[in-house]
Amino acid sequence: MEQFESKEIKVTCPDGIALAATLFEPQKTIKGAIIIGPATGIKRQFYSHFARHLANHGYGVITFDNRGIGQSCLDGVEKSDATLQCWGEIDMPSALRTLQQAFKDTKYHLIGHSAGGQLAGLMHNSDQLSSMYNIGSSSGQLKNMKMPYLFKAHFFMNFFIPLSNRLFGYTKSHWFGMGEPLPKGVATQWSFWCNGQGYCKTSFGKSIDKHQYDDLTLPSMWLRAIDDDIANGANVEDMISVFKNIDAQTVTLTPSDYNLKEIGHMKFFSRQSKVLWQHTLSWLATH
């Protein structure tokens, strides 16, 4: 029996953009509150089973669609002026503020999937987090990837993204199984950052002139799967290095250790991987 209630809400951003979000409210005493930062182009429904699990264990949770994605894209993806940078600078801080309004006087945690953890240093209110728990978050640096995935990644980032943007006005990333169609600015910045070193560090002193990457000291867990072609060991360490003073722990998961066929970049959040979620609960209980 589920011990929480869920409701659809709107997260209002300072620039007037309204993000579609879901709030999970435990019916028992709140242990803490969690913002789930989504991966690039991934809708909030992808995290529903995981969010329900957390709520059943006493945690308030908010999931949301970044602008230009899912139900936060009402006018057509080709009309969206979203970027990865504004997801981190505007959308994620606004979702955290909404979480704080819903669950007062408790600890707040970020669970970041891929970009959801990478962008944390762009949040002006990230100092209000008690901990950060990342899954598959890395710099995504192309040169650290291995063949044959390297070929696919190079083709997608450096050929398909600019071609799709030119032909359609946005990136048809769903053709590659890469989540939802992406606004042109998101995909262009994604390509630029993955071709550089340190992900968003590529734009420090350029489009990014203010951030929290040097200041965050909160405890953080960086979880990766041995079969994740994107968040390999080198790329995880590359991303951690951008958070200059963060307290970081890393764990590498091997699917066979949990009787799983694969985990990769996405399947941590699958119901079939529920055995892995105890690791998250253990982290939250001690932070």
TORLUMSE-935275 format. One record per residue: x, y, z of N, C-alpha, C, CB in turn. Coordinates in steps of 0.001 Angstrom, whole numbers, padded with zeros to 6 digits, always signed. Glycine has a CB too. Example, Ala and Ser with C-alpha at 12.3 -4.5 7.8 and 13.67 -1.06 7.14 Angstrom:
# residues 2
+013190-005690+007800+012300-004500+007800+013200-003300+007800+011308-004473+009046
+012850-002250+007080+013670-001060+007140+012900+000030+007870+014084-000598+005725
END
This chain:
# residues 287
+000842-001198+000000+000000+000000+000000+000879+001251+000000-000954+000004+001228
+000563+002168-000923+001363+003375-001028+001063+004320+000123+001113+004068-002362
+002121+004909+000655+001997+005773+001822+002362+007210+001474+002881+005265+002960
+001869+007658+000343+002125+009028-000094+000997+009474-001025+003510+009141-000805
+000955+010758-001277+000052+011324-002267+000893+012055-003301-000995+012280-001608
+000464+012002-004541+001176+012741-005591+000215+013716-006250+001787+011772-006648
+000752+014851-006646-000084+015829-007338+000736+016584-008375-000715+016813-006336
+000049+016943-009443+000682+017699-010513+000674+019178-010143-000039+017461-011869
+001817+019821-010261+001946+021232-009910+002716+021971-011006+002656+021395-008540
+002848+023263-010841+003668+024088-011717+004788+024731-010899+002808+025172-012425
+005963+024740-011470+007095+025465-010886+007244+026759-011674+008432+024605-010919
+007058+027887-011008+007146+029178-011689+008562+029730-011570+006122+030181-011102
+009182+029975-012707+010555+030491-012744+010549+032016-012737+011304+029964-013991
+011639+032636-012321+011703+034106-012246+011437+034803-013580+013058+034524-011736
+011708+034127-014696+011469+034736-016007+010064+034468-016530+012483+034226-017004
+009190+033898-015675+007799+033680-016054+007502+032324-016661+007392+034715-017003
+008526+031537-016964+008316+030196-017507+007753+029294-016420+009636+029610-018075
+006721+028520-016771+006124+027565-015833+006522+026150-016235+004572+027710-015797
+007109+025420-015296+007558+024056-015546+006543+023062-014994+008945+023816-014922
+006261+022021-015764+005409+020943-015273+006188+020123-014258+004906+020047-016440
+005544+019807-013140+006230+019080-012076+005242+018180-011343+006906+020061-011089
+005795+017204-010635+004996+016317-009796+005589+016329-008399+004950+014866-010377
+004718+016483-007413+005128+016503-006018+004632+015228-005338+004584+017768-005294
+005538+014548-004658+005215+013329-003929+005291+013637-002435+006183+012156-004320
+004151+013513-001762+004055+013915-000355+003804+012705+000539+002935+014954-000166
+004772+012312+001354+004574+011184+002285+003465+011475+003285+005877+010872+003035
+002779+010438+003685+001704+010593+004657+002212+010470+006088+000620+009563+004404
+003492+010101+006221+004069+009995+007555+005114+011088+007751+004693+008597+007776
+005793+011064+008863+006782+012083+009191+007845+012184+008105+007434+011779+010538
+008114+013418+007690+009088+013660+006624+010515+013460+007131+008923+015081+006060
+011269+012641+006413+012680+012447+006755+013577+013459+006061+013120+011040+006391
+013107+014000+004961+013882+014926+004158+013137+015172+002866+015307+014388+003889
+013672+016058+002024+013023+016376+000755+014043+016342-000367+012335+017754+000817
+013614+015853-001517+014535+015548-002619+014075+016182-003919+014669+014039-002800
+014990+016835-004611+014769+017263-005980+015486+016274-006881+015268+018728-006219
+014777+015703-007828+015396+014796-008798+015712+015605-010045+014460+013572-009134
+016998+015815-010282+017447+016556-011456+017554+015621-012648+018798+017243-011187
+016762+015843-013694+016708+014892-014806+017903+014967-015747+015460+015116-015588
+018123+013871-016449+019141+013840-017494+018667+014646-018700+019463+012382-017905
+019560+014915-019612+019246+015720-020792+018124+015083-021610+020495+015898-021663
+017021+015808-021751+015923+015354-022593+015057+014262-022004+016460+014885-023860
+015168+014025-020695+014386+012959-020066+013217+013569-019284+015283+012096-019126
+012010+013062-019569+010807+013559-018907+010729+013061-017466+009557+013130-019681
+009991+013789-016660+009912+013483-015240+009261+012130-014967+009147+014566-014528
+008382+011674-015866+007709+010389-015646+008690+009220-015602+006680+010149-016739
+009835+009398-016207+010859+008358-016203+011301+008017-014773+012067+008805-017038
+011204+008989-013882+011670+008823-012505+010536+008510-011529+012391+010072-012056
+009336+008254-012038+008167+008106-011174+008278+006951-010197+006946+007926-012009
+008687+005777-010655+008763+004612-009769+009801+004834-008673+009103+003341-010573
+010917+005437-009042+011968+005749-008078+011460+006773-007061+013229+006280-008799
+010762+007801-007547+010231+008838-006657+009199+008255-005701+009609+009981-007473
+008369+007361-006200+007373+006714-005339+008054+005907-004235+006449+005801-006174
+009115+005230-004610+009856+004432-003635+010406+005326-002524+011004+003663-004323
+010969+006449-002898+011509+007386-001906+010401+007944-001022+012254+008535-002601
+009266+008267-001644+008145+008820-000880+007584+007792+000097+007040+009300-001827
+007545+006528-000334+007070+005472+000564+007986+005278+001759+006939+004167-000190
+009222+005761+001642+010174+005673+002744+010311+007006+003478+011534+005222+002227
+009355+007904+003274+009292+009098+004101+009933+010353+003550+009898+008809+005360
+010283+010367+002253+010927+011542+001667+009968+012278+000733+012200+011134+000907
+009879+013572+000918+009161+014395-000041+010004+014519-001299+008830+015793+000552
+009374+014463-002466+010121+014449-003732+009443+015363-004757+010230+013001-004289
+010256+016057-005537+009742+016774-006697+010475+016290-007941+009901+018312-006521
+009704+015963-008967+010248+015686-010297+009711+016762-011224+009864+014235-010806
+010438+017082-012276+010001+018173-013150+010563+018004-014553+010427+019529-012573
+009901+018642-015491+010385+018714-016873+011092+020044-017056+009216+018553-017904
+012343+020012-017478+013029+021250-017815+012309+021948-018970+014504+020972-018180
+012481+023251-019053+011854+023999-020150+012280+023410-021500+012233+025508-020073
+011308+023309-022405+011578+022745-023717+011444+021245-023780+012930+023123-024148
+011110+020615-022635+011021+019160-022546+009635+018764-022041+012127+018593-021613
+009069+017692-022595+007811+017130-022103+006708+018168-021986+008028+016480-020765
+006051+018196-020831+004929+019112-020620+005367+020526-020273+004043+018588-019529
+006675+020759-020257+007196+022124-020124+007528+022709-021494+008448+022141-019221
+007017+022057-022529+007220+022521-023903+005861+022550-024600+008235+021598-024678
+005145+023635-024413+003777+023724-024921+003689+024407-026281+002917+024463-023934
+004690+025171-026650+004627+025948-027889+005431+025337-029034+005117+027343-027631
+005956+024125-028820+006752+023497-029864+008227+023616-029579+006437+024106-031208
+008933+022489-029666+010343+022471-029306+011165+023397-030199+010885+021055-029389
+010730+023564-031445+011479+024419-032362+011413+025889-031950+010950+024254-033780
+010464+026256-031095+010330+027644-030646+011026+027892-029308+008861+028011-030532
+011512+026834-028683+012128+026975-027373+013527+027574-027481+012188+025625-026669
+013810+028530-026599+015159+029123-026550+015965+028580-025379+015069+030651-026449
+015568+027401-024881+016235+026791-023726+017683+026424-024042+015471+025545-023270
+018510+026443-022996+019886+025952-023064+020133+025091-021833+020920+027135-023148
+021182+024305-021863+021588+023577-020667+021869+024549-019534+022824+022710-020949
+022467+025658-019877+022848+026639-018863+021628+027186-018128+023626+027784-019504
+020556+027502-018840+019382+028044-018153+018659+026955-017364+018421+028689-019164
+018822+025688-017755+018288+024607-016919+018948+024645-015541+018515+023223-017594
+020267+024828-015529+020986+024861-014259+020834+026161-013502+022424+024607-014494
+020777+027270-014217+020732+028583-013566+019327+029005-013152+021309+029624-014483
+018291+028497-013855+016923+028962-013591+015992+027827-013180+016363+029655-014820
+015937+026765-013985+014940+025714-013753+015207+024930-012470+014909+024760-014935
+016426+024467-012296+016731+023671-011112+016611+024477-009817+018126+023097-011227
+017108+025712-009754+016902+026500-008534+015423+026749-008239+017626+027830-008650
+014623+026922-009291+013193+027160-009097+012515+025907-008563+012532+027606-010414
+012917+024743-009061+012353+023489-008552+012737+023276-007096+012826+022298-009401
+013971+023610-006728+014393+023486-005335+013593+024439-004442+015904+023769-005203
+013377+025647-004907+012595+026611-004123+011171+026094-003906+012563+027990-004829
+010572+025501-004932+009220+024942-004808+009213+023781-003819+008693+024475-006184
+010250+022958-003852+010376+021855-002902+010456+022388-001474+011618+021001-003226
+011212+023440-001278+011365+024030+000058+010052+024613+000567+012441+025118+000039
+009265+025155-000339+007967+025701+000054+006997+024595+000455+007374+026526-001086
+007119+023446-000202+006216+022329+000076+006606+021583+001346+006197+021365-001099
+007913+021507+001610+008405+020760+002780+009367+021661+003556+009115+019414+002349
+008847+022272+004574+009633+023257+005321+010419+022592+006458+008712+024356+005887
+011491+023255+006842+012261+022877+008031+012727+021421+007990+011430+023108+009279
+013368+021047+006903+013921+019705+006776+015217+019792+005979+012904+018736+006092
+015838+018670+005734+017040+018641+004905+016644+018465+003440+017995+017502+005355
+017409+019105+002561+017119+019039+001133+018285+018380+000404+016844+020454+000559
+017947+017452-000481+018949+016681-001202+018689+016762-002699+018953+015216-000731
+019754+016792-003470+019648+016667-004921+020048+015259-005317+020533+017719-005646
+019159+014586-006040+019527+013344-006712+019595+013671-008194+018499+012171-006412
+020801+013689-008718+021006+014108-010096+021301+012938-011009+022125+015106-010174
+020569+012865-012096+020848+011864-013115+021552+012552-014276+019539+011152-013589
+022787+012163-014533+023564+012721-015637+023595+014250-015533+022971+012279-017003
+022949+014979-016441+022980+016443-016418+022428+017012-015117+022193+016999-017590
+021513+016284-014483+020932+016760-013231+021951+016933-012127+019871+015821-012777
+023056+016205-012194+024150+016391-011254+025214+017328-011799+024769+015060-010907
+025457+017254-013090+026475+018099-013717+026179+019584-013541+026584+017772-015194
+024899+019944-013588+024498+021349-013588+024353+021945-012191+023205+021500-014323
+024575+021139-011149+024329+021601-009777+025101+022862-009425+024685+020513-008799
+026298+023009-009954+027111+024177-009642+026608+025464-010264+028502+023942-010079
+025624+025373-011151+025017+026574-011726+023845+027072-010884+024549+026296-013152
+023405+026272-009925+022281+026654-009064+022744+027686-008034+021681+025407-008353
+022147+028855-008043+022561+029891-007096+022222+029507-005655+021896+031222-007450
+021254+028582-005472+020850+028173-004130+021337+026768-003771+019343+028235-004010
+022332+026278-004478+022836+024927-004211+023453+024809-002824+023863+024534-005261
+023824+025936-002209+024380+025890-000851+023323+025506+000182+024991+027242-000486
+022071+025450-000219+020985+025065+000676+020728+023561+000662+019718+025803+000298
+021506+022843-000123+021407+021384-000177+022253+020759+000925+021850+020858-001558
+021734+019687+001519+022500+018943+002524+023417+017922+001887+021565+018252+003498
+023014+017401+000739+023864+016428+000044+023471+016359-001421+023758+015028+000698
+024355+015764-002194+024105+015520-003608+024440+014063-003903+024940+016488-004511
+023526+013393-004586+023686+011973-004901+023482+011838-006406+022667+011063-004084
+024556+011561-007128+024501+011560-008580+024595+010155-009169+025606+012418-009131
+023821+009922-010211+023852+008654-010939+024230+008942-012388+022473+007912-010854
+025329+008388-012848+025742+008567-014239+026101+009994-014590+024662+008104-015145
+026529+010778-013612+026926+012165-013869+028426+012216-014145+026557+013085-012665
+028758+012749-015294+030161+012851-015682+030293+013993-016670+030688+011514-016294
+031502+014282-017088+031697+015358-018058+031241+014960-019461+033160+015767-018092
+031065+013661-019708+030675+013228-021049+031697+013579-022110+029359+013832-021415
+032943+013754-021683+033995+014169-022613+034208+013091-023678+035319+014450-021854
+034066+013475-024929+034107+012508-026019+035435+011759-026085+033851+013206-027334
+036530+012451-025859+037829+011814-026053+038098+010704-025041+038922+012849-025970
+037321+010658-023955+037500+009601-022953+036627+008379-023210+037200+010145-021580
+035800+008434-024238+034926+007309-024538+035652+006270-025374+033670+007783-025261
+035162+005053-025305+035791+003929-026005+034959+003517-027218+035972+002728-025051
+035645+002959-028206+034956+002405-029366+034183+001156-028939+035964+002071-030508
+033041+000856-029573+032440+001553-030710+031546+002723-030326+031651+000588-031516
+031303+002915-029008+030396+003990-028603+030957+005352-028991+030142+003935-027090
+032267+005490-028989+032901+006749-029349+032456+007207-030726+034414+006614-029304
+032384+006275-031677+031965+006629-033047+030539+007155-033038+032077+005405-033995
+029640+006456-032327+028244+006880-032250+028127+008259-031617+027419+005865-031454
+028885+008481-030541+028817+009762-029832+029324+010908-030699+029623+009695-028536
+030455+010673-031387+030996+011702-032276+030006+012024-033392+032342+011248-032873
+029422+011003-033974+028470+011212-035058+027274+012025-034572+028002+009865-035630
+026744+011653-033409+025574+012352-032879+025903+013803-032535+025039+011629-031641
+026993+014008-031806+027323+015341-031323+027793+016281-032432+028383+015244-030265
+028621+015779-033323+029311+016661-034262+028785+016643-035692+030732+016310-034286
+027886+015715-035994+027271+015697-037319+025757+015825-037223+027642+014414-038063
+025142+014934-036432+023682+014897-036417+023077+016141-035775+023205+013663-035685
+023623+016595-034634+023051+017773-033967+023044+018997-034883+023835+018089-032689
+024183+019398-035477+024124+020586-036345+023248+020383-037576+025520+020970-036785
+023230+019154-038121+022404+018901-039303+020923+018982-038953+022731+017527-039906
+020536+018342-037869+019134+018355-037450+018680+019773-037098+018926+017420-036248
+019532+020510-036412+019177+021890-036069+018963+022738-037323+020268+022517-035193
+019805+022519-038313+019692+023291-039560+018424+022909-040331+020939+023065-040447
+018126+021609-040389+016990+021127-041180+015648+021358-040504+017153+019660-041464
+015613+021159-039164+014330+021157-038465+014171+022277-037430+014145+019841-037789
+015270+022931-037073+015193+023966-036057+015296+023426-034642+013921+024721-036207
+015522+022141-034514+015739+021476-033231+016405+020141-033505+014398+021288-032445
+016811+019430-032435+017506+018156-032608+016555+016994-032365+018713+018062-031661
+016412+016156-033370+015561+014971-033252+016329+013854-032532+015083+014493-034660
+016667+014112-031295+017475+013176-030515+016758+011858-030260+017861+013803-029198
+015430+011874-030324+014671+010639-030127+014961+009620-031228+013174+010941-030078
+015431+010075-032381+015821+009145-033445+016989+008262-033004+016198+009919-034720
+017768+008742-032041+018928+008005-031542+018653+007379-030173+020141+008929-031459
+017395+007408-029750+017077+006886-028429+017661+007732-027321+017569+005476-028299
+017810+009031-027581+018437+009948-026621+017397+010860-025984+019524+010791-027308
+016300+010291-025506+015285+011074-024826+014397+011846-025775+015928+012013-023875
+013850+012949-025258+012920+013783-026009+013654+014629-027055+012133+014688-025055
+012932+015113-028085+013528+016098-028996+014087+017277-028201+012481+016593-030032
+015226+017763-028613+015921+018797-027830+015857+020163-028504+017379+018403-027613
+015593+021210-027712+015706+022567-028250+017094+022787-028844+015421+023616-027150
+017136+023586-029868+018385+023836-030590+019508+024284-029658+018163+024885-031665
+019201+025206-028750+020232+025740-027862+020758+024714-026885+019697+026913-027106
+019885+023809-026429+020312+022738-025521+021294+021822-026228+019097+021930-025009
+020917+021352-027404+021753+020397-028130+023077+021014-028551+021017+019876-029353
+023050+022270-028991+024281+022945-029413+025246+023090-028245+023964+024324-030009
+024736+023480-027087+025595+023626-025911+026089+022266-025428+024842+024347-024782
+025246+021265-025488+025619+019896-025116+026806+019430-025959+024414+018930-025296
+026725+019640-027256+027816+019250-028151+029099+020007-027810+027425+019505-029617
+028991+021301-027578+030154+022126-027262+030831+021666-025975+029745+023592-027141
+030027+021387-024958+030584+020977-023678+031198+019587-023735+029516+021020-022615
+030599+018668-024458+031150+017306-024533+032400+017232-025393+030108+016349-025078
+032598+018217-026247+033826+018281-027030+034954+018957-026265+033578+019014-028331
+034625+019531-025115+035624+020197-024298+036033+019345-023119+035107+021527-023818
+036579+019983-022100+037011+019299-020879+036259+019899-019707+038555+019416-020671
+035728+019023-018812+035014+019521-017657+033602+019993-017934+035771+020616-017064
+033000+019514-019029+031602+019814-019336+031381+021328-019368+030663+019151-018299
+030575+021879-018451+030250+023301-018482+031470+024191-018232+029183+023603-017454
+032544+023621-017704+033772+024389-017507+034245+024986-018829+034874+023502-016895
+033866+024347-019927+034209+024829-021262+033698+026250-021484+033638+023893-022329
+032620+026616-020775+032014+027942-020958+032332+028920-019836+030527+027805-021078
+033178+028519-018867+033553+029444-017803+034285+030641-018420+034445+028734-016731
+033874+031842-018019+034487+033047-018560+033941+033429-019913+035961+032870-018656
+033005+032624-020418+032347+032923-021708+030879+033203-021412+032505+031724-022750
+030007+032209-021663+028596+032429-021346+028341+032293-019842+027714+031437-022122
+029208+031561-019143+029052+031380-017691+030045+032284-016967+029268+029883-017279
+029530+033321-016339+030418+034237-015610+030212+034184-014104+030206+035652-016093
+029222+033377-013662+028971+033240-012232+028484+031830-011959+027937+034290-011734
+029107+031167-010977+028716+029794-010662+029160+029448-009250+029320+028799-011681
+028759+028222-008819+029059+027772-007460+030029+026583-007437+027769+027395-006747
+030609+026245-008560+031448+025042-008619+032667+025125-007690+031914+024811-010049
+033160+026312-007470+034324+026464-006596+033946+026474-005117+035064+027742-006938
+032676+026706-004815+032257+026985-003443+031584+025807-002743+031328+028148-003439
+031015+024873-003493+030275+023784-002864+031203+022845-002100+029493+023004-003912
+030841+022565-000860+031627+021646-000024+030774+020505+000513+032266+022403+001139
+029540+020407+000029+028605+019419+000570+029057+017994+000248+027195+019662+000014
+028641+017000+001070+028951+015612+000760+028247+015177-000514+028556+014703+001920
+028944+014442-001360+028360+014004-002619+028763+012566-002919+028789+014930-003765
+027827+011835-003500+028066+010474-003966+027961+010465-005484+027057+009464-003325
+028935+009841-006125+028961+009741-007578+028908+008262-007952+030235+010433-008175
+027735+007834-008375+027480+006429-008687+027559+006236-010196+026093+005973-008141
+028308+005244-010623+028351+004915-012047+028299+003409-012201+029625+005496-012723
+027850+002967-013361+027809+001542-013672+028992+001188-014557+026477+001159-014360
+029528+000017-014363+030692-000431-015135+030375-000519-016625+031176-001790-014626
+029073-000671-016953+028665-000783-018354+028073+000520-018889+027655-001907-018513
+028394+001636-018267+027956+002947-018742+029019+003497-019686+027700+003928-017549
+028683+003620-020965+029650+004085-021970+029935+005573-021860+029143+003773-023362
+029032+006318-021249+029187+007775-021145+029921+008144-019858+027807+008474-021193
+029348+007731-018738+029941+008042-017433+030966+006983-017059+028850+008140-016342
+032029+006909-017848+033121+006001-017501+033969+006642-016393+033999+005672-018759
+034921+005891-015883+035702+006371-014750+036391+007697-015005+036720+005357-014381
+036984+007847-016185+037715+009075-016512+036787+010281-016562+038439+008923-017849
+035593+010085-017116+034661+011209-017231+034028+011581-015898+033575+010880-018230
+033818+010608-015033+033310+010927-013694+034344+011759-012939+032971+009629-012903
+035599+011332-012971+036657+012088-012295+036822+013479-012899+037982+011328-012367
+036654+013582-014204+036750+014873-014877+035674+015821-014362+036628+014700-016399
+034450+015310-014177+033359+016157-013685+033563+016532-012226+032016+015449-013855
+033996+015575-011420+034234+015864-009998+035283+016971-009852+034695+014579-009247
+036264+016981-010739+037341+017969-010634+036850+019401-010836+038422+017658-011646
+035695+019556-011476+035136+020903-011678+034582+021448-010361+034019+020878-012762
+034078+020547-009499+033627+020924-008159+034858+020929-007239+032507+019931-007625
+035584+022020-007223+036936+022042-006677+037036+021639-005210+037503+023397-006841
+036022+021953-004416+036114+021723-002973+035055+020777-002438+036014+023023-002249
+034413+020050-003333+033324+019185-002903+033865+017936-002210+032450+018793-004100
+033077+017422-001277+033411+016179-000575+032815+015024-001381+032867+016183+000917
+033633+014366-002175+033120+013394-003152+033512+011964-002811+033624+013736-004540
+032537+011064-002924+032759+009630-002867+032303+009030-004196+031999+008982-001656
+032965+007984-004632+032573+007335-005881+032336+005845-005639+033654+007545-006972
+031346+005315-006339+031039+003886-006290+030764+003415-007709+029819+003590-005350
+031337+002276-008071+031091+001671-009374+030259+000409-009202+032421+001353-010093
+029151+000350-009908+028234-000782-009822+028477-001766-010964+026779-000294-009843
+028487-003047-010626+028597-004116-011620+027269-004865-011659+029787-005090-011288
+026591-004912-012806+025252-005512-012875+025160-006915-012286+024803-005558-014295
+026141-007767-012591+026070-009156-012141+026090-009280-010621+027217-009944-012729
+026645-008291-009932+026659-008315-008467+025254-008220-007885+027516-007177-007931
+024310-007747-008701+022932-007558-008245+021955-008401-009063+022545-006078-008330
+022491-009393-009756+021681-010271-010617+020932-009474-011685+020679-011072-009768
+021583-008446-012197+021014-007637-013271+021803-007872-014559+021020-006129-012890
+021110-007793-015690+021776-007967-016973+022541-006705-017369+020756-008330-018055
+021980-005567-017047+022634-004303-017378+022118-003183-016477+022404-003947-018861
+022933-002149-016365+022541-000922-015684+022761+000247-016641+023347-000726-014355
+023956+000310-017209+024262+001327-018199+024055+002736-017686+023430+001115-019412
+023618+003610-018580+023441+005022-018249+022039+005327-017735+023734+005878-019460
+021089+004429-017989+019691+004762-017745+018947+003832-016797+018983+004787-019021
+019366+002589-016656+018491+001600-016041+018549+001535-014517+018817+000275-016582
+019315+002408-013890+019271+002491-012432+017846+002777-011966+020237+003583-011917
+017096+003549-012759+015766+003996-012351+014652+003040-012761+015493+005349-012930
+015004+001945-013400+014013+000948-013787+013549+000151-012578+014583+000010-014851
+012285-000258-012585+011766-001084-011495+012549-002387-011362+010284-001388-011720
+013116-002862-012488+013909-004087-012448+015214-003894-011669+014215-004559-013866
+015593-002645-011474+016828-002330-010737+016546-001867-009310+017618-001253-011475
+015370-002165-008822+014961-001700-007492+015941-002115-006397+013582-002232-007162
+016638-003215-006617+017613-003687-005640+018695-002634-005381+018252-004994-006120
+018933-001759-006357+019962-000729-006221+019506+000450-005366+020374-000232-007588
+018213+000595-005205+017690+001797-004558+017978+001840-003062+016206+001892-004785
+018297+000694-002489+018654+000686-001066+019923+001491-000827+018839-000757-000561
+020794+001519-001822+022010+002316-001705+021663+003795-001534+022910+002113-002942
+020662+004237-002282+020217+005629-002175+019643+005913-000800+019177+005944-003249
+018793+005021-000319+018173+005215+000990+019219+005235+002101+017144+004114+001257
+020237+004393+001977+021297+004369+002976+022056+005695+002998+022261+003210+002702
+022316+006235+001811+022991+007537+001719+022139+008619+002383+023272+007905+000236
+020869+008687+002028+019983+009712+002561+019866+009624+004081+018607+009592+001926
+019840+008407+004585+019673+008210+006038+020844+008757+006839+019502+006734+006349
+021996+008838+006214+023198+009285+006933+023619+010710+006561+024346+008333+006654
+022795+011381+005732+023143+012736+005322+021947+013687+005454+023657+012733+003881
END
